[in-house]
């Protein structure tokens, strides 16, 4: 586990995770969804809410 730091993002590093790292803690800026790094999972609150609404509607039928 490591904390996200500029070396992973701003070009001073290569943008890749160090070997053996499976958890990255984001604190402050940039936010994970603003990095566009390939190893950061996509997250959208809008998509999450829409998915929950669809599940709810399906259970009512």
Residue pairs with C-beta under 8 A, 6 or more apart in sequence:
1 21
1 22
1 23
1 24
1 25
2 18
2 21
2 23
2 24
2 25
3 24
3 25
3 27
4 24
4 25
4 26
4 27
4 32
6 12
6 13
7 13
8 15
8 16
8 17
8 24
8 37
9 15
9 30
9 35
9 37
15 37
16 39
17 24
17 39
26 32
32 40
32 43
33 40
33 42
33 43
